[in-house]
Amino acid sequence: MNRQQRSELRGRAHKLPPGAAVGDEGMTDAFVAYVESAFATQDLIKVRFPTADRKLRKEQQRALAESTGSEIVLAIGKAATFFRALPDL
């Protein structure tokens, strides 16, 4: 992803409402499966990470990106936006 593409995605990310939130149990397999299913219809997804621990939040964001094959486009506060190109039909 080049700089111009990332800039465009960040602009879109600001307007996007959170589509998922990590629950009290953390990042479960069911949560990752939900995000995977959301990527089937959208290329940009905003996720809330409500933990107050900054280090844990960053680890969860990286783990979600890795497990879904997506990229973190924008991370501000307790929300992060992930991008994965839509599959060609």
N, CA, C and O of each residue as an XYZ file, in Angstrom:
356
protein
N       0.855     -1.167      0.000
C       0.000      0.000      0.000
C       0.902      1.232      0.000
O       1.813      1.355      0.819
N       0.633      2.130     -0.925
C       1.470      3.329     -0.988
C       0.886      4.444     -0.112
O      -0.190      4.300      0.467
N       1.608      5.536     -0.033
C       1.241      6.649      0.845
C      -0.112      7.263      0.468
O      -0.907      7.599      1.347
N      -0.372      7.409     -0.824
C      -1.627      8.011     -1.271
C      -2.827      7.117     -0.932
O      -3.873      7.613     -0.512
N      -2.676      5.817     -1.113
C      -3.758      4.895     -0.773
C      -4.037      4.921      0.724
O      -5.193      4.945      1.147
N      -2.974      4.918      1.519
C      -3.147      4.956      2.972
C      -3.846      6.249      3.398
O      -4.692      6.226      4.292
N      -3.506      7.361      2.774
C      -4.126      8.641      3.094
C      -5.625      8.616      2.776
O      -6.438      9.112      3.555
N      -5.976      8.044      1.646
C      -7.396      7.945      1.275
C      -8.152      7.064      2.268
O      -9.265      7.398      2.676
N      -7.557      5.954      2.650
C      -8.203      5.053      3.604
C      -8.357      5.708      4.970
O      -9.365      5.493      5.643
N      -7.385      6.498      5.387
C      -7.501      7.209      6.661
C      -8.658      8.209      6.632
O      -9.370      8.370      7.624
N      -8.840      8.871      5.507
C      -9.962      9.792      5.366
C     -11.292      9.077      5.497
O     -12.209      9.568      6.155
N     -11.394      7.918      4.871
C     -12.622      7.122      4.980
C     -12.812      6.590      6.394
O     -13.941      6.477      6.871
N     -11.709      6.264      7.065
C     -11.765      5.666      8.403
C     -12.338      6.623      9.435
O     -13.034      6.189     10.353
N     -12.065      7.905      9.308
C     -12.555      8.877     10.287
C     -14.077      8.892     10.359
O     -14.643      9.068     11.438
N     -14.737      8.709      9.230
C     -16.204      8.775      9.186
C     -16.875      7.459      9.554
O     -18.087      7.416      9.765
N     -16.102      6.400      9.632
C     -16.634      5.060      9.837
C     -16.991      4.811     11.301
O     -16.170      5.063     12.184
N     -18.210      4.316     11.576
C     -18.536      3.959     12.959
C     -17.898      2.613     13.302
O     -17.644      1.812     12.403
N     -17.635      2.347     14.583
C     -17.075      1.039     14.949
C     -18.029     -0.083     14.556
O     -19.222     -0.024     14.855
N     -17.503     -1.096     13.890
C     -18.318     -2.224     13.450
C     -18.221     -3.405     14.389
O     -19.016     -4.340     14.294
N     -17.243     -3.377     15.309
C     -17.058     -4.470     16.262
C     -16.307     -3.925     17.468
O     -15.640     -2.893     17.393
N     -16.429     -4.635     18.574
C     -15.709     -4.251     19.789
C     -15.246     -5.509     20.500
O     -15.996     -6.478     20.617
N     -14.022     -5.491     20.968
C     -13.495     -6.613     21.728
C     -14.219     -6.644     23.061
O     -14.323     -5.621     23.738
N     -14.722     -7.812     23.443
C     -15.484     -7.941     24.679
C     -14.615     -8.207     25.892
O     -13.387     -8.155     25.816
N     -15.259     -8.488     27.003
C     -14.571     -8.734     28.270
C     -13.643     -9.946     28.201
O     -12.637    -10.005     28.908
N     -13.988    -10.910     27.347
C     -13.187    -12.134     27.237
C     -11.980    -11.957     26.331
O     -11.202    -12.893     26.148
N     -11.816    -10.781     25.770
C     -10.693    -10.524     24.880
C     -10.989    -10.971     23.459
O     -12.145    -11.069     23.049
N      -9.937    -11.238     22.726
C     -10.087    -11.625     21.325
C     -10.298    -13.134     21.231
O      -9.338    -13.905     21.207
N     -11.538    -13.536     21.179
C     -11.864    -14.954     21.081
C     -11.888    -15.377     19.614
O     -11.861    -14.536     18.715
N     -11.936    -16.674     19.387
C     -12.048    -17.192     18.026
C     -13.336    -16.703     17.368
O     -13.360    -16.419     16.170
N     -14.398    -16.607     18.152
C     -15.675    -16.131     17.619
C     -15.570    -14.676     17.167
O     -16.144    -14.303     16.144
N     -14.844    -13.859     17.917
C     -14.672    -12.460     17.533
C     -13.887    -12.350     16.236
O     -14.260    -11.588     15.345
N     -12.809    -13.102     16.127
C     -11.997    -13.084     14.902
C     -12.832    -13.565     13.722
O     -12.729    -13.015     12.626
N     -13.662    -14.591     13.937
C     -14.542    -15.095     12.869
C     -15.548    -14.028     12.446
O     -15.874    -13.911     11.264
N     -16.041    -13.249     13.414
C     -16.977    -12.171     13.089
C     -16.303    -11.112     12.214
O     -16.888    -10.649     11.235
N     -15.089    -10.736     12.563
C     -14.357     -9.744     11.775
C     -14.059    -10.297     10.385
O     -14.159     -9.575      9.393
N     -13.694    -11.575     10.312
C     -13.463    -12.227      9.013
C     -14.717    -12.150      8.142
O     -14.629    -11.855      6.950
N     -15.879    -12.414      8.733
C     -17.124    -12.375      7.956
C     -17.443    -10.944      7.515
O     -18.011    -10.737      6.443
N     -17.084     -9.967      8.332
C     -17.318     -8.565      7.954
C     -16.438     -8.186      6.761
O     -16.853     -7.407      5.903
N     -15.228     -8.736      6.708
C     -14.329     -8.454      5.584
C     -14.835     -9.056      4.272
O     -14.335     -8.705      3.203
N     -15.796     -9.936      4.335
C     -16.349    -10.511      3.107
C     -17.158     -9.479      2.322
O     -17.319     -9.602      1.108
N     -17.667     -8.456      3.024
C     -18.518     -7.465      2.357
C     -17.977     -6.041      2.415
O     -18.484     -5.162      1.718
N     -16.962     -5.800      3.229
C     -16.390     -4.456      3.338
C     -14.872     -4.544      3.426
O     -14.320     -5.509      3.956
N     -14.222     -3.541      2.910
C     -12.760     -3.557      2.915
C     -12.157     -2.800      4.090
O     -10.963     -2.930      4.360
N     -12.962     -2.015      4.789
C     -12.483     -1.177      5.884
C     -13.380     -1.405      7.094
O     -14.598     -1.247      7.008
N     -12.778     -1.777      8.222
C     -13.552     -2.075      9.426
C     -12.899     -1.392     10.617
O     -11.687     -1.487     10.815
N     -13.718     -0.700     11.410
C     -13.218     -0.049     12.636
C     -13.604     -0.920     13.829
O     -14.747     -1.361     13.952
N     -12.633     -1.156     14.699
C     -12.840     -2.009     15.871
C     -12.444     -1.239     17.122
O     -11.416     -0.562     17.155
N     -13.286     -1.356     18.163
C     -12.964     -0.739     19.461
C     -12.265     -1.751     20.348
O     -12.665     -2.913     20.422
N     -11.222     -1.300     21.016
C     -10.475     -2.107     21.979
C     -10.595     -1.392     23.322
O      -9.787     -0.512     23.620
N     -11.597     -1.756     24.146
C     -11.910     -0.953     25.340
C     -10.930     -1.051     26.501
O     -11.106     -0.344     27.493
N      -9.917     -1.885     26.425
C      -8.983     -2.000     27.542
C      -8.210     -0.695     27.759
O      -7.887      0.023     26.813
N      -7.926     -0.414     29.023
C      -7.184      0.805     29.354
C      -5.677      0.595     29.201
O      -4.921      1.564     29.138
N      -5.242     -0.652     29.142
C      -3.823     -0.982     29.022
C      -3.359     -0.774     27.579
O      -3.716     -1.542     26.685
N      -2.568      0.260     27.368
C      -2.118      0.632     26.024
C      -1.312     -0.471     25.338
O      -1.490     -0.741     24.151
N      -0.439     -1.090     26.094
C       0.398     -2.157     25.535
C      -0.463     -3.348     25.088
O      -0.264     -3.886     23.999
N      -1.401     -3.746     25.919
C      -2.301     -4.848     25.572
C      -3.132     -4.502     24.342
O      -3.349     -5.345     23.471
N      -3.596     -3.255     24.278
C      -4.403     -2.800     23.135
C      -3.604     -2.910     21.839
O      -4.127     -3.401     20.838
N      -2.356     -2.467     21.838
C      -1.494     -2.556     20.651
C      -1.256     -4.014     20.256
O      -1.261     -4.350     19.072
N      -1.047     -4.879     21.257
C      -0.845     -6.300     20.983
C      -2.091     -6.914     20.348
O      -1.991     -7.699     19.405
N      -3.265     -6.554     20.871
C      -4.513     -7.068     20.314
C      -4.712     -6.579     18.887
O      -5.170     -7.336     18.031
N      -4.377     -5.333     18.626
C      -4.513     -4.790     17.278
C      -3.608     -5.533     16.302
O      -4.043     -5.905     15.212
N      -2.371     -5.747     16.683
C      -1.434     -6.481     15.816
C      -1.889     -7.920     15.606
O      -1.793     -8.447     14.498
N      -2.383     -8.556     16.661
C      -2.840     -9.939     16.565
C      -4.045    -10.059     15.636
O      -4.138    -11.003     14.851
N      -4.970     -9.097     15.727
C      -6.141     -9.130     14.857
C      -5.738     -8.925     13.403
O      -6.249     -9.607     12.515
N      -4.829     -7.995     13.157
C      -4.358     -7.762     11.790
C      -3.696     -9.015     11.228
O      -3.925     -9.386     10.077
N      -2.885     -9.652     12.041
C      -2.189    -10.857     11.598
C      -3.157    -12.006     11.339
O      -3.036    -12.701     10.331
N      -4.111    -12.210     12.235
C      -5.022    -13.344     12.096
C      -6.046    -13.158     10.978
O      -6.592    -14.142     10.477
N      -6.316    -11.914     10.578
C      -7.279    -11.677      9.503
C      -6.605    -11.334      8.179
O      -7.279    -11.195      7.158
N      -5.298    -11.200      8.189
C      -4.585    -10.841      6.964
C      -4.878     -9.417      6.519
O      -4.908     -9.120      5.325
N      -5.093     -8.545      7.489
C      -5.414     -7.146      7.183
C      -4.265     -6.242      7.631
O      -3.293     -6.692      8.238
N      -4.407     -4.956      7.313
C      -3.419     -3.951      7.722
C      -4.092     -2.917      8.610
O      -5.249     -2.558      8.391
N      -3.370     -2.444      9.604
C      -3.882     -1.359     10.442
C      -3.657     -0.064      9.666
O      -2.524      0.297      9.347
N      -4.750      0.622      9.372
C      -4.678      1.865      8.619
C      -4.571      3.054      9.563
O      -3.845      4.012      9.296
N      -5.297      2.983     10.661
C      -5.365      4.105     11.591
C      -5.674      3.573     12.978
O      -6.575      2.749     13.133
N      -4.954      4.022     13.981
C      -5.219      3.645     15.367
C      -5.172      4.908     16.208
O      -4.116      5.513     16.389
N      -6.333      5.294     16.718
C      -6.433      6.486     17.562
C      -7.182      6.093     18.827
O      -8.307      5.598     18.769
N      -6.553      6.318     19.956
C      -7.198      5.991     21.221
C      -7.529      4.514     21.304
O      -6.660      3.662     21.114
N      -8.783      4.214     21.588
C      -9.209      2.832     21.761
C      -9.810      2.226     20.500
O     -10.382      1.137     20.553
N      -9.691      2.907     19.377
C     -10.236      2.393     18.115
C      -9.118      2.233     17.090
O      -8.181      3.029     17.032
N      -9.244      1.187     16.291
C      -8.298      0.958     15.198
C      -9.094      0.560     13.967
O     -10.107     -0.133     14.066
N      -8.633      0.997     12.816
C      -9.294      0.679     11.559
C      -8.384     -0.226     10.752
O      -7.189      0.031     10.607
N      -8.975     -1.290     10.231
C      -8.249     -2.313      9.496
C      -8.713     -2.344      8.048
O      -9.891     -2.136      7.758
N      -7.770     -2.606      7.139
C      -8.073     -2.687      5.711
C      -7.649     -4.042      5.179
O      -6.562     -4.540      5.473
N      -8.541     -4.625      4.383
C      -8.209     -5.809      3.598
C      -8.983     -5.696      2.297
O     -10.197     -5.489      2.301
N      -8.283     -5.832      1.200
C      -8.931     -5.702     -0.109
C     -10.026     -6.741     -0.257
O      -9.884     -7.883      0.182
N     -11.127     -6.328     -0.887
C     -12.233     -7.256     -1.130
C     -11.796     -8.317     -2.125
O     -11.033     -8.028     -3.047
N     -12.274     -9.543     -1.946
C     -11.908    -10.588     -2.906
C     -12.553    -10.317     -4.267
O     -13.669     -9.806     -4.358
N     -11.824    -10.671     -5.310
C     -12.378    -10.520     -6.668
C     -13.450    -11.568     -6.880
O     -13.262    -12.739     -6.552
N     -14.564    -11.146     -7.423
C     -15.670    -12.080     -7.676
C     -15.705    -12.510     -9.111
O     -16.570    -13.295     -9.499
